[in-house]
Amino acid sequence: ISDFRMPGMDGVQFLDKVRGLYPQSVRMILSGYADVEMITGAINRGAVFRFLHKPWDDRELLEAVRDAFERFELEVVAIAP
């Protein structure tokens, strides 16, 4: 989980790098700022699984994290020998 606004790079650029290093990871952005076009592009190319706005709703955040674990289990754990 990353914020969108960070020094040196934005959250999408950071999660693109994470994806390159750890392709099985499930990546999310939790931010009060959003460049909708950039986030949509990142989601469409698979760099970001989910985008959540600050301030967040605890139930929504927990559900997103639960969904991320389920996705990880379906894509990575189910494929492992």
DSSP file (Angstrom, degrees, kcal/mol; ACC not computed):
  #  RESIDUE AA STRUCTURE BP1 BP2  ACC     N-H-->O    O-->H-N    N-H-->O    O-->H-N    TCO  KAPPA ALPHA  PHI   PSI    X-CA   Y-CA   Z-CA
    1    1 A I              0   0    0      0, 0.0     2,-0.3     0, 0.0    28,-0.2   0.000 360.0 360.0 360.0 128.9    0.0    0.0    0.0
    2    2 A S  B     -a   29   0A   0     26,-2.4    28,-2.7    29,-0.0     2,-0.1  -0.935 360.0-119.9-132.2 153.8    1.5    3.3   -1.0
    3    3 A D        -     0   0    0     -2,-0.3    28,-0.2    26,-0.2     3,-0.1  -0.440  23.9-130.4 -78.3 165.8    0.4    7.0   -1.0
    4    4 A F  S    S+     0   0    0     26,-0.2     7,-2.7     1,-0.2     2,-0.6   0.898  90.7  59.0 -84.9 -45.3    0.2    8.7   -4.3
    5    5 A R        +     0   0    0      5,-0.2    -1,-0.2     6,-0.1     5,-0.1  -0.768  67.0 146.5 -93.9 119.6    2.3   11.8   -3.5
    6    6 A M        -     0   0    0     -2,-0.6     3,-0.3     3,-0.5     2,-0.3  -0.961  52.8 -91.2-143.6 158.2    5.8   11.1   -2.4
    7    7 A P  S    S+     0   0    0      0, 0.0     2,-0.0     0, 0.0    -2,-0.0  -0.543 107.6  10.0 -71.7 135.6    9.2   12.9   -2.8
    8    8 A G  S    S+     0   0    0     -2,-0.3     2,-0.3     0, 0.0     0, 0.0  -0.009 133.3  13.8  91.2 -31.9   11.1   11.8   -5.9
    9    9 A M  S    S-     0   0    0     -3,-0.3    -3,-0.5    -5,-0.0     2,-0.2  -0.971  78.3-106.3-164.2 162.5    8.4    9.8   -7.6
   10   10 A D     >  -     0   0    0     -2,-0.3     4,-2.4    -5,-0.1    -5,-0.2  -0.481  40.1-100.1 -93.1 171.9    4.6    9.3   -7.3
   11   11 A G  H  > S+     0   0    0     -7,-2.7     4,-2.8     1,-0.2     5,-0.2   0.828 121.1  54.3 -60.2 -35.4    2.9    6.2   -5.9
   12   12 A V  H  > S+     0   0    0     -8,-0.2     4,-2.1     2,-0.2    -1,-0.2   0.928 109.4  47.3 -66.8 -44.0    2.2    4.7   -9.4
   13   13 A Q  H  > S+     0   0    0      2,-0.2     4,-1.8     1,-0.2    -2,-0.2   0.920 113.5  49.4 -61.8 -42.8    5.9    5.0  -10.4
   14   14 A F  H  X S+     0   0    0     -4,-2.4     4,-2.3     1,-0.2    -2,-0.2   0.938 112.1  46.7 -60.6 -47.8    6.9    3.4   -7.0
   15   15 A L  H  X S+     0   0    0     -4,-2.8     4,-2.5     1,-0.2    -1,-0.2   0.793 106.9  58.2 -70.5 -26.3    4.4    0.5   -7.4
   16   16 A D  H  X S+     0   0    0     -4,-2.1     4,-1.9     2,-0.2    -1,-0.2   0.914 108.7  46.5 -62.0 -42.5    5.6    0.0  -11.0
   17   17 A K  H  X S+     0   0    0     -4,-1.8     4,-1.9     2,-0.2    -2,-0.2   0.909 111.5  50.7 -65.7 -42.0    9.1   -0.6   -9.6
   18   18 A V  H  X S+     0   0    0     -4,-2.3     4,-3.7     1,-0.2    -2,-0.2   0.923 108.2  53.2 -60.0 -44.0    7.7   -2.9   -6.9
   19   19 A R  H  < S+     0   0    0     -4,-2.5    -1,-0.2     1,-0.2    -2,-0.2   0.889 107.5  51.4 -58.8 -40.6    5.9   -4.8   -9.6
   20   20 A G  H  < S+     0   0    0     -4,-1.9    -1,-0.2     1,-0.2    -2,-0.2   0.877 118.9  36.3 -63.8 -38.1    9.1   -5.2  -11.5
   21   21 A L  H  < S+     0   0    0     -4,-1.9    -2,-0.2     1,-0.2    -1,-0.2   0.850 135.0  21.9 -82.0 -37.1   10.9   -6.6   -8.4
   22   22 A Y    ><  +     0   0    0     -4,-3.7     3,-2.2    -5,-0.2    -1,-0.2  -0.662  66.5 174.6-133.2  75.0    8.0   -8.6   -7.0
   23   23 A P  T 3  S+     0   0    0      0, 0.0    -1,-0.1     0, 0.0    -4,-0.1   0.724  78.3  59.5 -60.5 -21.8    5.5   -9.3   -9.8
   24   24 A Q  T 3  S+     0   0    0      2,-0.1    52,-0.1    52,-0.0    51,-0.1   0.627  82.6 108.9 -81.3 -11.6    3.3  -11.5   -7.5
   25   25 A S    <   -     0   0    0     -3,-2.2     2,-0.6    -7,-0.2    -3,-0.0  -0.271  67.6-133.4 -66.5 151.1    2.7   -8.6   -5.1
   26   26 A V        -     0   0    0     22,-0.0     2,-0.4    23,-0.0    -1,-0.1  -0.941  27.5-156.1-105.9 120.0   -0.8   -7.0   -5.0
   27   27 A R        +     0   0    0     -2,-0.6    22,-3.8    19,-0.2    23,-1.1  -0.807  15.6 176.4-110.6 136.5   -0.4   -3.2   -5.0
   28   28 A M  E     - b   0  50A   0     -2,-0.4   -26,-2.4    21,-0.2     2,-0.4  -0.956  19.8-142.8-134.2 153.1   -2.8   -0.5   -3.8
   29   29 A I  E     -ab   2  51A   0     21,-2.2    23,-3.1    -2,-0.3     2,-0.5  -0.967  11.0-173.3-115.1 133.1   -2.7    3.2   -3.5
   30   30 A L  E     + b   0  52A   0    -28,-2.7     2,-0.3    -2,-0.4    23,-0.2  -0.951  31.9 138.5-124.8 106.2   -4.3    5.0   -0.5
   31   31 A S  E     - b   0  53A   0     21,-2.4    23,-1.5    -2,-0.5    -2,-0.1  -0.986  58.3-140.9-152.6 154.5   -4.2    8.7   -1.0
   32   32 A G  S    S+     0   0    0     -2,-0.3     2,-0.4    21,-0.3    21,-0.1   0.543  94.0  63.7 -89.0 -10.8   -6.1   12.0   -0.7
   33   33 A Y        +     0   0    0      2,-0.0     2,-0.4    -3,-0.0   -29,-0.1  -0.900  64.5 177.9-114.9 142.2   -4.7   13.1   -4.1
   34   34 A A        -     0   0    0     -2,-0.4     2,-1.0   -30,-0.1     3,-0.1  -0.947  29.9-157.6-150.1 127.9   -5.4   11.4   -7.4
   35   35 A D     >  -     0   0    0     -2,-0.4     4,-2.7     1,-0.2     3,-0.4  -0.886  25.3-159.0 -93.1  99.4   -4.6   12.0  -11.0
   36   36 A V  H  > S+     0   0    0     -2,-1.0     4,-2.8     1,-0.3     5,-0.2   0.853  86.1  50.9 -55.1 -42.6   -7.5   10.0  -12.3
   37   37 A E  H  > S+     0   0    0      2,-0.2     4,-2.2     1,-0.2    -1,-0.3   0.915 112.8  45.8 -62.8 -43.0   -6.0    9.4  -15.7
   38   38 A M  H  > S+     0   0    0     -3,-0.4     4,-2.5     2,-0.2    -2,-0.2   0.927 114.6  47.1 -66.2 -45.4   -2.7    8.1  -14.2
   39   39 A I  H  X S+     0   0    0     -4,-2.7     4,-2.6     2,-0.2     5,-0.2   0.926 112.1  50.2 -63.2 -45.0   -4.5    5.9  -11.7
   40   40 A T  H  X S+     0   0    0     -4,-2.8     4,-2.6    -5,-0.3    -1,-0.2   0.919 111.8  48.5 -59.4 -44.4   -6.8    4.5  -14.3
   41   41 A G  H  X S+     0   0    0     -4,-2.2     4,-1.9    -5,-0.2     6,-0.2   0.904 111.2  50.0 -62.1 -41.7   -3.9    3.7  -16.6
   42   42 A A  H  <>S+     0   0    0     -4,-2.5     5,-2.0     2,-0.2     6,-1.3   0.897 112.6  46.6 -65.2 -40.7   -2.0    2.0  -13.7
   43   43 A I  H ><5S+     0   0    0     -4,-2.6     3,-1.1     4,-0.2    -2,-0.2   0.924 111.2  52.6 -65.7 -44.0   -5.0   -0.1  -12.9
   44   44 A N  H 3<5S+     0   0    0     -4,-2.6    -2,-0.2     1,-0.3    -1,-0.2   0.836 111.4  45.1 -63.7 -33.6   -5.6   -1.0  -16.5
   45   45 A R  T 3<5S-     0   0    0     -4,-1.9    -1,-0.3    -5,-0.2    -2,-0.2   0.435 117.8-110.5 -92.8   3.2   -2.0   -2.2  -17.0
   46   46 A G  T < 5S+     0   0    0     -3,-1.1    -3,-0.2    -4,-0.4   -19,-0.2   0.555  85.6 117.9  88.1   7.8   -2.0   -4.1  -13.7
   47   47 A A  S   <S+     0   0    0     -5,-2.0     2,-0.4    -6,-0.2    -4,-0.2   0.821  79.9  35.6 -76.0 -30.1    0.5   -1.9  -11.8
   48   48 A V        -     0   0    0     -6,-1.3    -2,-0.3    -9,-0.1    -1,-0.2  -0.990  59.6-168.1-129.0 128.3   -2.2   -1.1   -9.2
   49   49 A F  S    S+     0   0    0    -22,-3.8     2,-0.3    -2,-0.4   -21,-0.2   0.886  75.5   1.0 -78.5 -42.6   -4.9   -3.4   -7.9
   50   50 A R  E     -b   28   0A   0    -23,-1.1   -21,-2.2     2,-0.0     2,-0.4  -0.999  56.1-148.6-151.7 146.7   -7.0   -0.9   -6.1
   51   51 A F  E     -b   29   0A   0     -2,-0.3     2,-0.4   -23,-0.2   -21,-0.2  -0.977  17.7-173.0-117.1 129.6   -7.1    2.9   -5.4
   52   52 A L  E     -b   30   0A   0    -23,-3.1   -21,-2.4    -2,-0.4     2,-0.3  -0.967  17.2-131.1-123.9 140.0   -8.6    4.1   -2.1
   53   53 A H  E     -b   31   0A   0     -2,-0.4   -21,-0.3   -23,-0.2     4,-0.2  -0.645  31.4 -95.2 -90.0 143.5   -9.2    7.8   -1.1
   54   54 A K  S    S+     0   0    0    -23,-1.5     2,-0.1    -2,-0.3   -23,-0.0  -0.751 107.7  49.8 -88.1 147.8   -8.2    9.4    2.1
   55   55 A P  S    S-     0   0    0      0, 0.0     2,-0.2     0, 0.0    -2,-0.1   0.610  93.5-160.9 -69.7 142.6   -9.9    9.8    4.5
   56   56 A W        -     0   0    0     -2,-0.1     2,-0.5    -4,-0.1    -2,-0.1  -0.503  20.4-119.7 -93.7 159.1  -10.7    6.1    4.2
   57   57 A D     >  -     0   0    0     -2,-0.2     4,-2.6    -4,-0.2     5,-0.2  -0.862  22.5-137.2 -92.4 126.5  -13.5    4.1    5.7
   58   58 A D  H  > S+     0   0    0     -2,-0.5     4,-2.7     1,-0.2     5,-0.2   0.882 103.6  50.3 -55.5 -41.7  -12.0    1.4    7.9
   59   59 A R  H  > S+     0   0    0      1,-0.2     4,-2.3     2,-0.2    -1,-0.2   0.906 111.0  49.0 -64.2 -40.5  -14.4   -1.3    6.6
   60   60 A E  H  > S+     0   0    0      2,-0.2     4,-2.3     1,-0.2    -2,-0.2   0.908 112.5  48.0 -65.6 -41.5  -13.6   -0.4    3.0
   61   61 A L  H  X S+     0   0    0     -4,-2.6     4,-2.5     2,-0.2     5,-0.2   0.937 112.2  48.3 -64.6 -46.7   -9.8   -0.5    3.7
   62   62 A L  H  X S+     0   0    0     -4,-2.7     4,-2.5    -5,-0.2    -2,-0.2   0.898 112.0  50.2 -60.8 -40.2  -10.1   -3.9    5.5
   63   63 A E  H  X S+     0   0    0     -4,-2.3     4,-2.7    -5,-0.2    -1,-0.2   0.900 110.0  50.3 -64.4 -40.8  -12.2   -5.2    2.6
   64   64 A A  H  X S+     0   0    0     -4,-2.3     4,-2.1     2,-0.2    -2,-0.2   0.911 111.9  47.1 -64.5 -42.2   -9.6   -4.0    0.1
   65   65 A V  H  X S+     0   0    0     -4,-2.5     4,-2.3     2,-0.2    -2,-0.2   0.912 112.3  50.2 -65.9 -41.8   -6.8   -5.7    2.0
   66   66 A R  H  X S+     0   0    0     -4,-2.5     4,-2.4     1,-0.2    -2,-0.2   0.919 110.6  49.8 -60.9 -44.0   -8.9   -8.9    2.3
   67   67 A D  H  X S+     0   0    0     -4,-2.7     4,-2.6     1,-0.2    -1,-0.2   0.880 108.6  53.4 -61.2 -38.4   -9.5   -8.8   -1.5
   68   68 A A  H  X S+     0   0    0     -4,-2.1     4,-2.5     2,-0.2    -2,-0.2   0.917 109.3  47.6 -64.6 -43.1   -5.8   -8.3   -2.1
   69   69 A F  H  X S+     0   0    0     -4,-2.3     4,-2.6     2,-0.2    -2,-0.2   0.906 112.2  50.2 -64.3 -40.6   -4.9  -11.4    0.0
   70   70 A E  H  X S+     0   0    0     -4,-2.4     4,-2.5     2,-0.2    -2,-0.2   0.916 110.9  49.0 -63.0 -42.4   -7.6  -13.4   -1.8
   71   71 A R  H  X S+     0   0    0     -4,-2.6     4,-2.7     2,-0.2     5,-0.3   0.923 110.9  50.5 -62.6 -43.8   -6.2  -12.3   -5.2
   72   72 A F  H  X>S+     0   0    0     -4,-2.5     4,-3.0     1,-0.2     5,-1.2   0.927 111.1  48.4 -59.3 -45.5   -2.7  -13.2   -4.1
   73   73 A E  I  <>S+     0   0    0     -4,-2.6     5,-2.1     3,-0.2    -1,-0.2   0.904 114.0  46.5 -62.8 -41.2   -3.8  -16.6   -3.0
   74   74 A L  I  <5S+     0   0    0     -4,-2.5    -2,-0.2     3,-0.2    -1,-0.2   0.900 122.5  33.7 -67.6 -40.9   -5.7  -17.2   -6.3
   75   75 A E  I  <5S+     0   0    0     -4,-2.7    -2,-0.2    -5,-0.2    -3,-0.2   0.814 134.2  17.4 -88.7 -31.5   -2.8  -16.0   -8.5
   76   76 A V  I  X5S+     0   0    0     -4,-3.0     4,-1.6    -5,-0.3     3,-0.3   0.854 124.5  43.2-109.5 -54.0    0.3  -17.1   -6.6
   77   77 A V  I  4<S+     0   0    0     -5,-1.2    -3,-0.2     1,-0.2    -4,-0.1   0.891 113.9  51.8 -67.0 -39.4   -0.5  -19.7   -4.0
   78   78 A A  T  4<S+     0   0    0     -5,-2.1    -1,-0.2    -6,-0.3    -4,-0.1   0.786 112.6  46.9 -67.8 -26.1   -2.8  -21.7   -6.2
   79   79 A I  T  4 S+     0   0    0     -3,-0.3    -1,-0.2    -6,-0.2    -2,-0.2   0.755  88.3 104.0 -86.3 -26.0   -0.1  -21.8   -9.0
   80   80 A A     <        0   0    0     -4,-1.6    -4,-0.0     1,-0.2    -3,-0.0  -0.235 360.0 360.0 -60.7 143.3    2.8  -22.8   -6.7
   81   81 A P              0   0    0      0, 0.0    -1,-0.2     0, 0.0    -4,-0.1   0.495 360.0 360.0 -69.6 360.0    3.9  -26.5   -7.0
